Amino acid sequence: MMTKCDWRAPEAITAMTIFIHLFSHPKAAKFGLGFFLLALLGFSSLACKSGYPVAARSGNTPPKDVRLMKIEERPMENSIAVTGTLAAYEQATISAKVAGRLRAINVDLGSVVHKGQVIAELEQRDAELRLQQAEASLAQARARLGLDPKASDENFNVEETGTVRQAKAVLEQAQAQLNRLKALSQQGIISKSQLDSAESEHKVALSKYQDALEEIRNRQGILLQRKSEVEIAKQQILDTVIKAAFDGVVQEKRANLGEHVSSGTPIVTVVRIDPLRLRVEIPERDAKAVKQGQLVRVTVEGDSTIYNGIIQRLSPAISAQNRVLVVEAEVRNNGQLKPGAFAKADIIVNATSMTIAVPTNTLVSFAGIDKVIAIQDGKALEKPVTLGRHNGDWVEVLAGIKAGEAIVIDPGNLQTGQPVNIIQ
């Protein structure tokens, strides 16, 4: 019986693909010549078929029942896929403001803290002694001004102090004496030298009065200084209690009970983990589409949960080194996300863009080629397609089909040329 070889038959194309893969295998040399001859014989048998008409073979195949759907444009989110790193929203190293010995430390690694919560305490005895010393110096300064140690000095009058009153009395006496001698000098009763002596005494009294005022003002300045020292001593007592600056979690404990710390010594590191900062780099070609307020869907390795975030901050410039735009999003944390984790994200730049899309159950994939099955003259017809974005059970089709065409739902192993029976 005569046979003819159809190298364009689907069976031949499939066999040719397998044959090429075998030859390109890194260990192809180990298969041996006999194996490849056998493979070539099988390929030829698939490509060469009997001279009987195809209809004679397919005539015995009953039509397969299929359901069709009409291809239409549908809204699909337009997104930019990026990768980045999750970082703590805030991170601070809580340090001691004053020197002292750690009397208590109330947190450890992983402890949850709240704003204002006491983290650690220092010994207060030294600070209390400094406060007593400052208060004694303040009382001494008040006494030098003639003030009651416990009375208020809001209505303090410089003229009422003893030093100024004494100097003022001497000045007034000298002024009165000078006025009398001036009158007598005009009458010619006293000599010019007596008047000169009175004027000199008046100038000396005036100078002493001014010195008294300056001395009291100086004592006032010392009083204010002593008040500040008292307030500083009180603040140092408060600073022996170290508190959290914000809500967060202890990332690192850096001091131990009984340890003597100086001013600025780190005690703990606290991080705020809700929300988290997602920092990503957007390629320059996509940077124009990214704007503040856009939705971001975030996933991390080993967690199937999709976390939502919002773009909050954009760098004002594109990096000249790698041509990217740095963007930060805030991602709410349910307690499962960790700062420092690698994250994948989709930035939704357009939530309502229209495109041709098909359900995943209409696609057939083989040897890396995606196809849909159309119907032509009552028979199946495979159509290769180019796929784009995925959105749940729908896939964008970039090329291969047009809106309005009908394709088979759940095609299974349906192939080109196979008769079909369309059902509702």
C-alpha positions as CSV (number, residue, x, y, z in Angstrom):
1,M,0.0,0.0,0.0
2,M,1.4,3.4,-0.9
3,T,2.0,6.0,1.8
4,K,2.7,9.7,1.7
5,C,4.6,11.9,4.2
6,D,2.9,15.0,5.5
7,W,5.6,16.9,7.4
8,R,3.0,19.6,8.4
9,A,0.7,17.2,10.1
10,P,0.2,17.9,13.9
11,E,1.6,14.5,14.7
12,A,4.7,15.3,12.7
13,I,5.2,18.7,14.3
14,T,4.9,17.1,17.8
15,A,7.4,14.4,17.0
16,M,9.8,16.9,15.5
17,T,9.7,19.0,18.7
18,I,10.5,16.0,20.8
19,F,13.2,14.9,18.4
20,I,14.9,18.3,18.6
21,H,14.8,18.3,22.4
22,L,16.5,14.9,22.5
23,F,19.3,16.1,20.2
24,S,19.8,19.3,22.2
25,H,20.0,17.4,25.6
26,P,23.4,17.8,27.3
27,K,23.7,14.0,27.6
28,A,22.6,13.3,24.1
29,A,25.9,11.5,23.3
30,K,25.2,8.8,25.8
31,F,22.0,7.7,24.1
32,G,23.8,5.9,21.3
33,L,23.3,5.9,17.5
34,G,20.8,3.0,17.7
35,F,18.4,5.0,19.9
36,F,18.4,8.0,17.5
37,L,17.8,5.7,14.5
38,L,14.8,4.3,16.4
39,A,13.6,7.8,17.2
40,L,14.0,8.8,13.6
41,L,11.9,5.8,12.5
42,G,9.1,6.8,14.9
43,F,9.2,10.3,13.6
44,S,8.9,9.1,10.0
45,S,6.0,6.8,10.9
46,L,4.1,9.8,12.4
47,A,4.8,12.0,9.5
48,C,4.1,9.4,6.9
49,K,0.6,8.1,6.8
50,S,-1.4,5.8,4.5
51,G,-2.8,7.2,1.2
52,Y,-6.3,6.8,2.4
53,P,-8.2,10.1,2.8
54,V,-8.4,11.6,6.2
55,A,-12.1,11.7,6.2
56,A,-12.1,7.9,6.0
57,R,-10.2,7.8,9.4
58,S,-12.1,10.6,11.1
59,G,-15.4,9.4,9.8
60,N,-15.6,6.9,12.7
61,T,-14.8,9.5,15.3
62,P,-18.1,10.8,16.9
63,P,-18.3,14.6,17.2
64,K,-17.3,15.9,20.6
65,D,-19.8,18.0,22.5
66,V,-18.4,21.5,23.3
67,R,-19.6,24.7,24.8
68,L,-18.6,28.0,23.4
69,M,-18.1,31.5,24.8
70,K,-17.9,34.8,23.0
71,I,-14.7,36.8,23.5
72,E,-15.3,40.3,24.8
73,E,-13.3,43.1,26.3
74,R,-13.4,43.3,30.1
75,P,-11.9,45.6,32.7
76,M,-8.6,44.4,34.1
77,E,-6.2,46.1,36.4
78,N,-3.1,47.5,34.9
79,S,-0.2,47.0,37.3
80,I,3.5,47.3,37.6
81,A,5.3,44.3,39.2
82,V,8.2,45.3,41.4
83,T,10.3,43.8,44.3
84,G,11.5,45.5,47.4
85,T,12.2,45.3,51.1
86,L,9.9,45.8,54.1
87,A,11.3,48.2,56.7
88,A,10.2,49.3,60.1
89,Y,8.1,52.5,60.0
90,E,10.1,53.9,62.8
91,Q,13.3,52.7,64.5
92,A,15.0,54.3,67.5
93,T,17.8,53.5,69.9
94,I,16.6,54.5,73.4
95,S,19.5,55.8,75.3
96,A,20.2,57.0,78.9
97,K,20.1,60.8,79.2
98,V,22.1,60.8,82.5
99,A,24.8,58.7,84.0
100,G,24.0,56.0,86.6
101,R,23.6,52.4,87.4
102,L,20.7,50.4,86.0
103,R,18.4,49.6,88.8
104,A,15.8,47.9,86.6
105,I,15.2,47.0,83.0
106,N,11.6,45.9,82.2
107,V,11.8,44.7,78.6
108,D,13.6,42.1,76.6
109,L,13.9,41.0,72.9
110,G,10.5,40.9,71.3
111,S,8.7,42.8,74.1
112,V,5.8,45.0,72.9
113,V,6.0,48.5,74.3
114,H,3.7,51.5,74.2
115,K,4.5,55.2,74.1
116,G,5.4,56.4,77.6
117,Q,5.9,52.9,79.0
118,V,8.9,52.6,81.5
119,I,11.7,50.6,79.8
120,A,14.4,51.0,82.4
121,E,15.3,52.8,85.6
122,L,18.6,54.2,87.0
123,E,19.6,54.7,90.6
124,Q,18.2,58.1,91.8
125,R,20.3,58.8,94.9
126,D,23.0,60.8,93.1
127,A,20.4,62.9,91.3
128,E,18.5,63.5,94.6
129,L,21.7,64.8,96.3
130,R,22.3,67.1,93.3
131,L,18.8,68.4,93.7
132,Q,19.3,69.1,97.4
133,Q,22.6,71.0,96.6
134,A,20.9,73.1,94.0
135,E,18.0,74.0,96.3
136,A,20.5,75.1,99.0
137,S,22.3,77.3,96.5
138,L,18.9,78.8,95.5
139,A,18.0,79.5,99.1
140,Q,21.4,81.3,99.6
141,A,20.8,83.4,96.5
142,R,17.4,84.4,97.7
143,A,18.8,85.4,101.1
144,R,21.4,87.7,99.5
145,L,18.5,89.5,97.9
146,G,16.7,89.7,101.2
147,L,14.0,87.4,100.1
148,D,12.2,84.8,102.2
149,P,13.4,81.3,101.0
150,K,9.8,80.1,100.6
151,A,8.2,83.3,99.5
152,S,7.4,84.2,95.8
153,D,9.7,86.7,94.1
154,E,7.2,87.7,91.4
155,N,6.8,91.2,92.9
156,F,10.4,91.7,93.6
157,N,11.5,95.4,93.6
158,V,15.2,96.3,93.4
159,E,14.6,99.6,95.3
160,E,13.3,97.7,98.3
161,T,16.6,95.8,99.0
162,G,18.7,96.9,101.9
163,T,21.8,97.6,99.9
164,V,20.0,99.9,97.4
165,R,18.0,101.6,100.2
166,Q,21.2,102.5,102.1
167,A,23.0,103.8,99.0
168,K,19.9,105.8,98.0
169,A,19.7,107.4,101.5
170,V,23.4,108.5,101.3
171,L,22.7,109.9,97.8
172,E,19.7,111.8,99.0
173,Q,21.6,113.3,101.9
174,A,24.5,114.3,99.6
175,Q,22.0,115.9,97.2
176,A,20.3,117.9,100.0
177,Q,23.7,119.1,101.3
178,L,24.7,120.1,97.8
179,N,21.5,122.1,97.3
180,R,22.0,124.0,100.6
181,L,25.6,124.9,99.9
182,K,24.6,126.1,96.4
183,A,22.1,128.5,98.0
184,L,24.7,129.7,100.5
185,S,27.3,130.1,97.8
186,Q,25.0,132.3,95.8
187,Q,24.6,134.5,98.9
188,G,28.4,134.6,99.3
189,I,28.3,133.0,102.7
190,I,30.5,130.0,102.0
191,S,33.7,129.6,99.9
192,K,34.0,128.0,96.5
193,S,36.0,125.1,98.0
194,Q,33.2,124.1,100.3
195,L,30.8,123.9,97.4
196,D,33.3,121.8,95.4
197,S,33.7,119.4,98.3
198,A,29.8,119.0,98.4
199,E,29.6,118.3,94.7
200,S,32.4,115.6,95.0
201,E,30.5,113.9,97.9
202,H,27.3,113.9,95.8
203,K,29.1,112.3,92.8
204,V,30.6,109.6,95.1
205,A,27.1,108.9,96.6
206,L,25.6,108.7,93.1
207,S,28.3,106.2,92.1
208,K,27.7,104.1,95.2
209,Y,24.0,104.0,94.4
210,Q,24.6,102.8,90.9
211,D,27.0,100.2,92.2
212,A,24.3,99.0,94.6
213,L,21.8,98.7,91.7
214,E,24.3,96.7,89.6
215,E,25.1,94.4,92.6
216,I,21.4,93.6,93.1
217,R,20.9,92.9,89.4
218,N,23.9,90.6,89.5
219,R,22.3,88.8,92.5
220,Q,19.1,88.6,90.6
221,G,21.0,86.9,87.7
222,I,22.6,84.5,90.2
223,L,19.1,83.7,91.6
224,L,17.8,82.8,88.1
225,Q,20.8,80.6,87.6
226,R,20.2,78.8,90.8
227,K,16.6,78.3,89.8
228,S,17.7,76.7,86.5
229,E,20.1,74.4,88.4
230,V,17.2,73.3,90.6
231,E,15.1,72.6,87.5
232,I,18.0,70.7,85.9
233,A,18.4,68.6,89.0
234,K,14.7,67.8,89.0
235,Q,14.8,66.9,85.3
236,Q,17.8,64.6,86.0
237,I,15.7,62.7,88.5
238,L,13.0,62.3,85.9
239,D,15.6,61.2,83.3
240,T,16.6,58.3,85.5
241,V,13.3,56.7,84.3
242,I,13.7,55.7,80.6
243,K,10.5,55.5,78.6
244,A,9.5,54.4,75.1
245,A,9.1,57.2,72.6
246,F,6.4,55.4,70.5
247,D,4.5,52.1,70.2
248,G,6.6,49.3,69.0
249,V,8.6,46.1,69.7
250,V,12.0,45.7,71.2
251,Q,14.4,44.7,68.5
252,E,17.6,44.6,70.6
253,K,18.4,44.8,74.3
254,R,21.8,46.5,74.6
255,A,22.3,46.9,78.4
256,N,21.9,44.7,81.5
257,L,20.8,45.1,85.0
258,G,23.4,46.6,87.4
259,E,25.5,48.0,84.5
260,H,26.8,51.5,85.0
261,V,25.9,53.6,81.9
262,S,27.0,57.1,80.9
263,S,24.9,59.7,79.2
264,G,24.0,58.5,75.7
265,T,24.6,54.8,76.4
266,P,22.1,52.7,74.3
267,I,19.6,50.7,76.4
268,V,17.3,49.1,73.8
269,T,16.4,49.5,70.1
270,V,12.7,49.8,69.5
271,V,11.0,49.4,66.1
272,R,7.5,50.3,65.0
273,I,6.1,47.5,62.8
274,D,2.6,48.6,62.0
275,P,2.4,50.0,59.4
276,L,5.6,48.9,57.6
277,R,7.4,50.8,54.9
278,L,7.8,49.1,51.6
279,R,10.6,50.6,49.6
280,V,10.7,49.7,45.9
281,E,12.6,50.9,42.8
282,I,10.5,51.7,39.7
283,P,12.2,51.6,36.3
284,E,12.3,54.9,34.5
285,R,9.9,53.7,31.8
286,D,7.2,53.0,34.4
287,A,7.9,55.9,36.7
288,K,5.4,58.3,35.1
289,A,2.5,56.0,35.8
290,V,3.2,55.8,39.6
291,K,1.4,58.3,41.8
292,Q,0.8,59.0,45.4
293,G,-2.3,57.2,46.8
294,Q,-2.2,54.2,44.4
295,L,-3.0,50.7,45.7
296,V,-0.2,48.2,46.2
297,R,-0.7,44.5,46.7
298,V,2.2,42.8,48.6
299,T,3.2,39.2,49.0
300,V,6.1,37.7,50.9
301,E,7.8,34.3,50.7
302,G,6.0,31.5,52.6
303,D,2.8,33.5,53.2
304,S,-0.2,33.2,50.9
305,T,-1.8,36.3,52.3
306,I,-2.1,39.4,50.1
307,Y,-1.4,42.6,52.0
308,N,-2.7,45.9,50.8
309,G,-0.7,49.1,50.9
310,I,-0.8,52.7,49.7
311,I,1.9,54.7,47.9
312,Q,2.7,57.5,50.3
313,R,6.1,58.9,49.2
314,L,7.9,59.3,45.9
315,S,11.5,60.4,45.5
316,P,11.7,63.9,43.8
317,A,14.3,62.6,41.3
318,I,15.2,59.6,39.2
319,S,18.5,58.1,40.2
320,A,21.2,58.9,37.7
321,Q,23.2,55.7,38.5
322,N,20.5,53.0,37.8
323,R,17.7,55.1,36.3
324,V,15.0,54.2,38.8
325,L,12.6,56.1,41.0
326,V,12.5,55.2,44.7
327,V,8.9,54.9,46.0
328,E,7.7,54.1,49.5
329,A,4.3,52.5,50.4
330,E,2.8,52.0,53.8
331,V,1.6,48.4,54.4
332,R,-0.7,47.4,57.3
333,N,0.8,44.6,59.3
334,N,-1.4,41.9,60.9
335,G,1.6,40.7,63.0
336,Q,2.9,38.2,60.4
337,L,5.1,40.6,58.4
338,K,8.7,41.2,59.6
339,P,10.9,44.2,58.8
340,G,13.7,43.3,56.5
341,A,11.7,40.7,54.6
342,F,11.9,40.5,50.8
343,A,8.5,41.4,49.2
344,K,6.9,41.2,45.8
345,A,4.4,43.9,45.0
346,D,2.0,44.9,42.2
347,I,1.3,48.7,42.0
348,I,-2.2,49.2,40.5
349,V,-1.7,52.1,38.1
350,N,-5.1,51.7,36.4
351,A,-7.9,49.6,37.9
352,T,-10.4,49.8,35.0
353,S,-8.4,49.4,31.7
354,M,-10.3,47.5,29.0
355,T,-8.6,44.5,27.3
356,I,-9.4,41.2,25.7
357,A,-9.3,38.4,28.3
358,V,-10.3,34.8,28.4
359,P,-10.9,32.4,31.3
360,T,-8.0,30.0,32.2
361,N,-10.3,27.0,31.4
362,T,-10.3,28.0,27.7
363,L,-6.5,27.7,27.3
364,V,-4.5,24.7,26.2
365,S,-0.7,24.7,26.7
366,F,1.8,22.3,25.1
367,A,5.6,22.6,24.6
368,G,5.4,26.2,25.8
369,I,2.8,27.3,23.3
370,D,-0.6,28.6,24.5
371,K,-3.7,28.0,22.4
372,V,-7.4,28.4,22.3
373,I,-9.8,26.3,20.3
374,A,-12.1,27.9,17.8
375,I,-14.7,26.3,15.5
376,Q,-14.5,26.4,11.7
377,D,-16.9,24.4,9.5
378,G,-18.0,22.2,12.4
379,K,-14.4,21.2,13.3
380,A,-12.0,22.3,15.9
381,L,-9.3,24.8,15.0
382,E,-6.3,25.5,17.3
383,K,-5.2,29.2,17.5
384,P,-1.9,30.1,19.2
385,V,-2.3,33.2,21.4
386,T,0.1,35.5,23.2
387,L,-0.8,36.0,26.9
388,G,-0.3,39.0,29.1
389,R,-1.5,39.8,32.7
390,H,-3.2,37.4,35.0
391,N,-6.1,38.4,37.2
392,G,-7.6,35.6,39.1
393,D,-9.2,33.2,36.7
394,W,-8.8,35.5,33.7
395,V,-5.8,36.0,31.5
396,E,-5.2,38.9,29.1
397,V,-4.7,38.0,25.4
398,L,-2.3,40.3,23.6
399,A,-2.4,38.6,20.2
400,G,-4.0,35.7,18.3
401,I,-7.8,36.3,18.7
402,K,-10.1,39.3,18.5
403,A,-13.2,40.4,20.3
404,G,-16.4,38.8,19.0
405,E,-14.8,35.4,18.2
406,A,-16.1,32.2,19.8
407,I,-13.8,29.7,21.6
408,V,-14.4,26.4,23.3
409,I,-14.7,26.2,27.1
410,D,-12.8,23.3,28.7
411,P,-11.4,22.0,25.4
412,G,-9.5,19.1,27.0
413,N,-7.5,17.2,24.3
414,L,-9.5,18.6,21.4
415,Q,-7.3,19.0,18.3
416,T,-7.5,20.7,14.9
417,G,-9.8,18.9,12.5
418,Q,-11.7,17.0,15.1
419,P,-15.5,17.3,14.5
420,V,-17.5,19.0,17.3
421,N,-21.1,19.3,18.3
422,I,-22.0,22.7,19.8
423,I,-24.3,22.6,22.8
424,Q,-25.9,25.4,24.8
